[in-house]
Amino acid sequence: MFESFEEHEGTPREVHRFESRWTIAMVLSLVIIIEMFDYSVSIVGPFRAVLIYIVAMCAGIALMAYASRRRSNVARLLLIPYALLALFYDLSHYGPIMDHEPTIFTAVAQLAAMAAAIYALFTPASRAWFGRRPLPPGALEVEEEL
């Protein structure tokens, strides 16, 4: 079942960057969920809050897996409305988020990580990889660590 989610040979570095940035965004989303959980429970109740958060996190992880491991253009495009939903969530909780100063910075970092991750999927090398076309020169080069 999970063999189809193994890493493809010749995956460009931008797709690896997407995975790392999206993972950071998901971790930051989890931090926001934890910080805003009491407020969400007071609005929709505990069962609905937990259900919504579980579905949202599973959807984010599934979109990442399908985009980066299955080369799904649909998942790649669905990441944009998913990030917009995260933005609307943060905006709808603007008042309570402003009451918790660390949450403000967490929300900004989360949205920046999502934007950077999505950008990595729309570079020329990533578009060629998703289109199953030859990659541009240098797309597979490994960055040297300092």
C-alpha positions in Angstrom: 0.0 0.0 0.0 2.7 2.5 0.9 5.1 1.5 -1.9 3.4 4.1 -4.1 4.4 6.8 -1.6 8.1 6.0 -1.9 10.4 8.8 -3.1 10.8 8.9 -6.9 14.2 8.6 -8.5 15.3 12.0 -9.9 13.1 14.2 -7.6 14.3 17.8 -7.9 15.6 19.6 -4.8 12.6 22.0 -4.9 10.2 19.1 -4.1 12.4 18.2 -1.1 12.3 21.8 0.0 8.5 21.7 -0.3 8.4 18.7 2.0 10.6 20.2 4.6 8.8 23.6 4.5 5.3 22.0 4.5 6.3 19.8 7.5 7.4 22.9 9.4 4.1 24.6 8.5 2.1 21.5 9.8 4.1 21.5 13.0 3.3 25.3 13.4 -0.3 24.5 12.7 -0.3 22.0 15.5 1.1 24.6 17.8 -1.7 27.0 16.9 -4.3 24.3 17.3 -3.0 23.6 20.8 -2.9 27.3 21.7 -6.4 28.0 20.3 -8.1 24.8 21.4 -9.9 26.3 24.4 -11.3 29.1 22.3 -12.4 26.7 19.5 -14.1 24.4 22.1 -16.0 27.4 23.5 -17.3 28.2 19.9 -18.1 24.8 18.4 -17.8 22.3 21.3 -15.2 19.7 22.0 -16.2 17.0 19.6 -16.5 19.3 16.6 -13.3 21.1 17.4 -11.3 17.8 17.6 -13.0 16.4 14.5 -12.3 19.6 12.5 -8.6 19.7 13.6 -8.0 16.0 12.9 -9.6 16.3 9.4 -7.6 19.5 8.6 -4.3 18.0 9.7 -4.9 14.7 7.9 -5.8 16.6 4.8 -2.6 18.7 4.9 -0.5 15.6 5.4 -2.3 13.8 2.6 -1.9 16.7 0.2 1.8 16.8 0.9 2.2 13.1 0.3 0.2 13.1 -2.9 1.9 16.2 -4.3 5.5 15.2 -3.4 5.4 11.4 -3.6 2.7 10.6 -6.1 3.3 13.6 -8.4 -0.3 14.6 -8.2 -1.0 17.9 -10.0 -4.5 18.0 -8.4 -2.9 17.8 -4.9 -0.4 20.4 -5.9 -3.2 22.8 -6.9 -5.3 21.9 -3.8 -2.5 23.1 -1.6 -3.4 26.6 -2.5 -7.0 26.6 -1.2 -5.7 24.6 1.8 -3.3 27.4 2.6 -6.0 30.0 2.1 -8.2 28.1 4.6 -5.4 28.4 7.1 -5.2 32.1 6.4 -9.0 32.5 6.8 -8.8 30.5 10.1 -6.1 32.8 11.4 -8.1 35.9 10.3 -11.3 34.5 11.9 -9.5 34.1 15.2 -7.8 37.5 14.9 -9.0 38.8 18.3 -8.1 35.7 20.4 -4.8 35.4 18.5 -3.9 39.0 19.3 -4.5 38.2 23.0 -1.8 35.5 22.8 1.4 37.2 21.6 3.4 34.1 20.8 0.4 32.8 18.6 0.7 35.9 16.4 4.3 35.0 15.5 3.4 31.4 15.1 0.6 32.2 12.7 2.8 34.5 10.6 5.6 31.8 10.5 3.0 29.1 9.6 1.6 31.2 6.7 5.1 32.1 5.5 6.2 28.4 5.6 3.1 27.4 3.6 3.7 30.1 1.0 7.4 29.1 0.6 6.4 25.5 0.3 3.8 26.1 -2.3 6.2 28.4 -4.2 8.7 25.5 -4.3 6.2 23.4 -6.3 5.8 26.0 -9.0 9.4 26.5 -9.9 10.5 25.5 -13.4 12.1 22.3 -12.1 9.0 21.3 -10.2 6.7 22.0 -13.1 8.9 19.9 -15.3 8.9 17.1 -12.7 5.1 17.1 -12.3 4.7 17.2 -16.1 7.1 14.3 -16.4 9.4 16.3 -18.7 13.2 16.5 -18.6 14.4 18.6 -15.7 16.3 21.8 -16.3 20.1 21.6 -15.8 21.2 21.7 -12.1 17.8 20.7 -10.7 19.1 17.6 -9.1 22.3 19.1 -7.6 22.7 18.6 -3.9 23.4 21.8 -1.9 26.6 21.8 0.0 26.3 22.2 3.7 28.3 24.9 5.3 
